[in-house]
Amino acid sequence: MPDSTTHFELYADESSFIVDAEKVGEDIHVRIEGETYRVRIERIDGEDLLRAYLNGRALNVRLEEQTESSMTLRVGDELIKFQRSLPKFDRLAKRSQKSSTEEDCLNSPMPGRVVSVMVKEGQSVRSGDPVVILESMKMETILMSDRDAIVGEILVKEGDAVKSGRGLVRYFKGGSPQ
């Protein structure tokens, strides 16, 4: 019986693939577009170099670059760039921005932990300025201001656990102190 199963969409070289991965003992069984591959991964050089066994064939894999939205791996002599799909978070962020406009608050689009508050009360912010960094599912997300405004009140502090929809920062109504 599998230890765990993960289902996701993978974007690589401008193509997308539906992927199911099941951890079975020491191996990972990966199903991509109906084909199943048996993968085992060993760390061979600190954090950077891995040896992946794909259906018994050994490949060296090195993480070359990683950002919030992509990852570039060197597999043997080939560079492969993967785009991370975050449609759930994109939808949540849009919902949060709508709520933010209605309530004069920047709200959390997801549950998580506050890593950093990047603004101070009374500070002017422009649309797109970083306001709060949240960590959710071991991934940090920078939440940006959805408007030009002045920060009226900071509703959280570093280390706080927050639920989806919780107000993080309240803006002054009308964009300036009353």
Secondary structure, 3 states (H helix, E strand, C coil): CCCEEEEEEEEECCEEEEEEEEEECCEEEEEECCEEEEEEEEEEECCCEEEEEECCEEEEEEEEEECCCEEEEEECCEEEEEECCCHHHHHHHHHHHHHHHHHCEEECCCCEEEEEECCCCCCEECCCCEEEEEEECCEEEEEECCCCEEEEEECCCCCCEECCCCEEEEECHHHCCC
